Amino acid sequence: MTDTSHDIRTLNGLIATTLDSVDGYTEAAKDAENGRYGQLFIARATERRTVVSDLQAEVSRLGGTPEDDGTILAGAHRAFVNLKASVTGQDDAAIVNEVERGEDHIKAKFESALEDQDLSAGTRSAIQAAYGSVRAGHDEMRDLKHSLQSTN
């Protein structure tokens, strides 16, 4: 039997970060003034919940216990944790800036995991599939941030 502990730890770290992303998008949606942004943030949160489910299924397949609380993983940097404090009373441009900063963080976490040569092919494949969603979310928020900057 192969040791899957490294794969499980890596996946659970990504799950925790992705759960933080869900929380960040949910908070951003509550504070967005423009309904279009609120809908966009809710859609991203929903998509990220799917990513979490997919990664949790991979952890289970490997025989591990999937992470289910983004704040429980000790020592992990929390890019989205300060989002609520940052966006309260802020305009949509400030909210989008905070969300985009969180997106930079999650994208970097996934890219780092994809560079890990010690992961099994199955785990790498699951991360690669999830990364498509992460990259799309990142790019969408980056483009939104730039469009808001150009209108100001």
The 8 nearest C-alpha neighbors of each residue, nearest first, counted from 0:
[[1, 2, 3, 61, 62, 4, 119, 60],
 [0, 2, 3, 4, 119, 61, 5, 6],
 [1, 3, 4, 0, 5, 6, 61, 7],
 [2, 4, 6, 5, 1, 7, 61, 62],
 [3, 5, 7, 6, 2, 8, 63, 9],
 [6, 4, 8, 7, 3, 9, 118, 2],
 [5, 7, 9, 3, 4, 8, 118, 10],
 [6, 8, 4, 10, 9, 5, 58, 11],
 [9, 7, 11, 5, 10, 6, 4, 12],
 [8, 10, 6, 12, 7, 11, 5, 13],
 [9, 11, 13, 7, 12, 8, 6, 14],
 [10, 12, 14, 8, 66, 13, 9, 7],
 [13, 11, 9, 15, 10, 14, 8, 16],
 [12, 14, 10, 16, 11, 15, 17, 9],
 [13, 15, 11, 17, 12, 16, 51, 18],
 [16, 14, 69, 18, 12, 17, 13, 11],
 [17, 15, 19, 13, 18, 14, 69, 12],
 [16, 18, 20, 14, 19, 15, 13, 21],
 [19, 17, 69, 21, 15, 20, 16, 14],
 [20, 18, 16, 22, 17, 69, 21, 79],
 [19, 21, 17, 23, 18, 22, 24, 79],
 [22, 20, 44, 18, 24, 19, 23, 47],
 [23, 21, 25, 19, 20, 24, 26, 18],
 [24, 22, 20, 79, 26, 25, 21, 19],
 [23, 25, 27, 40, 21, 44, 26, 22],
 [24, 26, 22, 28, 23, 27, 21, 41],
 [27, 25, 29, 23, 28, 24, 83, 22],
 [26, 28, 24, 30, 29, 25, 31, 23],
 [27, 29, 37, 25, 40, 31, 26, 30],
 [30, 28, 26, 27, 31, 25, 37, 32],
 [29, 31, 27, 28, 32, 26, 87, 86],
 [32, 30, 28, 37, 33, 91, 29, 27],
 [33, 31, 91, 34, 30, 90, 37, 36],
 [32, 34, 35, 36, 31, 37, 91, 38],
 [35, 33, 37, 36, 38, 32, 31, 28],
 [34, 36, 38, 33, 37, 39, 31, 40],
 [37, 35, 39, 38, 34, 33, 40, 31],
 [36, 38, 28, 34, 40, 39, 35, 31],
 [37, 39, 41, 35, 36, 40, 42, 34],
 [38, 40, 36, 42, 37, 41, 35, 43],
 [41, 39, 43, 24, 37, 28, 42, 38],
 [40, 42, 44, 38, 43, 39, 28, 45],
 [43, 41, 45, 39, 40, 44, 38, 46],
 [42, 44, 46, 40, 45, 41, 47, 39],
 [45, 43, 21, 41, 47, 24, 46, 42],
 [46, 44, 48, 42, 43, 47, 41, 49],
 [45, 47, 43, 49, 48, 44, 42, 50],
 [46, 48, 50, 44, 49, 45, 21, 43],
 [49, 47, 51, 45, 50, 46, 52, 44],
 [50, 48, 52, 46, 47, 51, 53, 45],
 [49, 51, 47, 53, 48, 52, 129, 54],
 [52, 50, 48, 54, 49, 53, 14, 55],
 [53, 51, 55, 49, 50, 54, 56, 48],
 [52, 54, 50, 56, 55, 51, 49, 57],
 [53, 55, 57, 51, 56, 52, 50, 58],
 [54, 56, 52, 65, 58, 57, 53, 51],
 [57, 55, 59, 53, 54, 58, 60, 52],
 [56, 58, 60, 54, 55, 59, 61, 53],
 [59, 57, 55, 61, 63, 60, 56, 65],
 [58, 60, 62, 56, 63, 61, 57, 64],
 [61, 59, 57, 62, 58, 56, 63, 55],
 [60, 62, 58, 59, 63, 57, 3, 7],
 [63, 61, 59, 60, 58, 64, 3, 7],
 [64, 62, 59, 58, 61, 65, 7, 60],
 [63, 65, 59, 58, 66, 62, 7, 55],
 [66, 64, 55, 58, 63, 67, 11, 59],
 [65, 67, 11, 68, 14, 15, 64, 55],
 [66, 68, 65, 69, 15, 14, 18, 55],
 [69, 67, 70, 71, 66, 15, 18, 72],
 [68, 70, 15, 18, 19, 71, 16, 67],
 [69, 71, 68, 72, 15, 19, 73, 77],
 [72, 70, 68, 69, 73, 15, 66, 67],
 [71, 73, 70, 75, 74, 15, 69, 12],
 [74, 72, 75, 71, 70, 76, 12, 69],
 [73, 75, 76, 72, 77, 71, 70, 12],
 [76, 74, 73, 72, 77, 12, 16, 15],
 [77, 75, 78, 74, 16, 73, 104, 79],
 [76, 78, 80, 79, 75, 19, 16, 81],
 [77, 79, 101, 80, 76, 104, 81, 100],
 [78, 80, 23, 82, 77, 101, 81, 19],
 [81, 79, 77, 82, 78, 19, 83, 23],
 [82, 80, 84, 83, 79, 85, 78, 77],
 [81, 83, 85, 79, 80, 84, 86, 23],
 [82, 84, 86, 85, 81, 26, 87, 80],
 [85, 83, 81, 82, 87, 86, 80, 88],
 [86, 84, 82, 83, 87, 81, 97, 89],
 [85, 87, 89, 94, 83, 84, 82, 88],
 [88, 86, 89, 84, 85, 83, 30, 82],
 [87, 89, 86, 90, 30, 85, 84, 94],
 [90, 88, 86, 87, 93, 94, 91, 85],
 [89, 91, 93, 92, 94, 88, 32, 31],
 [90, 92, 94, 93, 31, 95, 32, 89],
 [91, 93, 95, 94, 90, 96, 147, 144],
 [94, 92, 96, 91, 95, 90, 89, 97],
 [95, 93, 91, 97, 86, 96, 92, 98],
 [94, 96, 98, 92, 97, 93, 99, 144],
 [97, 95, 93, 99, 94, 98, 92, 100],
 [96, 98, 100, 94, 99, 95, 93, 101],
 [99, 97, 95, 101, 100, 96, 94, 102],
 [98, 100, 102, 96, 101, 140, 97, 95],
 [101, 99, 97, 103, 102, 98, 96, 104],
 [102, 100, 104, 98, 78, 99, 103, 79],
 [101, 103, 99, 137, 105, 104, 100, 106],
 [104, 102, 100, 106, 101, 105, 107, 99],
 [103, 105, 101, 107, 102, 106, 108, 78],
 [104, 106, 108, 102, 107, 103, 109, 101],
 [107, 105, 109, 103, 108, 104, 102, 110],
 [106, 108, 110, 104, 105, 109, 111, 103],
 [109, 107, 105, 111, 106, 110, 112, 104],
 [108, 110, 112, 106, 111, 107, 113, 130],
 [111, 109, 107, 113, 112, 108, 106, 114],
 [110, 112, 108, 114, 109, 113, 107, 115],
 [111, 113, 109, 115, 114, 110, 108, 9],
 [112, 114, 110, 111, 115, 109, 123, 126],
 [113, 115, 111, 112, 116, 110, 109, 117],
 [116, 114, 112, 113, 117, 118, 111, 123],
 [115, 117, 118, 114, 113, 119, 112, 123],
 [118, 116, 115, 119, 5, 6, 114, 120],
 [119, 117, 116, 6, 115, 123, 122, 120],
 [118, 120, 122, 121, 123, 117, 6, 116],
 [119, 121, 123, 122, 124, 118, 125, 117],
 [122, 120, 124, 119, 123, 125, 118, 57],
 [121, 123, 125, 124, 119, 120, 126, 118],
 [122, 124, 120, 126, 121, 125, 127, 119],
 [123, 125, 127, 121, 122, 126, 120, 128],
 [126, 124, 122, 128, 127, 123, 121, 129],
 [127, 125, 129, 123, 128, 124, 130, 122],
 [126, 128, 130, 124, 125, 129, 123, 131],
 [127, 129, 125, 126, 130, 131, 124, 132],
 [130, 128, 126, 131, 127, 132, 50, 125],
 [129, 131, 133, 127, 132, 128, 134, 126],
 [132, 130, 134, 129, 133, 128, 135, 127],
 [133, 131, 135, 130, 134, 129, 136, 128],
 [132, 134, 130, 136, 135, 131, 137, 106],
 [133, 135, 137, 131, 136, 132, 130, 138],
 [136, 134, 132, 138, 137, 133, 139, 131],
 [137, 135, 139, 133, 134, 138, 132, 140],
 [136, 138, 102, 134, 140, 135, 139, 141],
 [137, 139, 141, 135, 136, 140, 134, 142],
 [138, 140, 136, 142, 141, 137, 135, 143],
 [139, 141, 143, 137, 99, 142, 138, 144],
 [142, 140, 138, 144, 143, 139, 99, 137],
 [141, 143, 145, 139, 144, 140, 138, 146],
 [144, 142, 140, 146, 145, 141, 139, 147],
 [145, 143, 141, 147, 142, 146, 95, 140],
 [144, 146, 148, 142, 147, 143, 149, 141],
 [145, 147, 143, 149, 148, 144, 142, 150],
 [148, 146, 144, 150, 145, 149, 143, 92],
 [149, 147, 145, 151, 146, 150, 144, 92],
 [148, 150, 146, 147, 151, 145, 144, 143],
 [151, 149, 147, 148, 146, 145, 144, 92],
 [150, 148, 149, 147, 146, 92, 145, 144]]
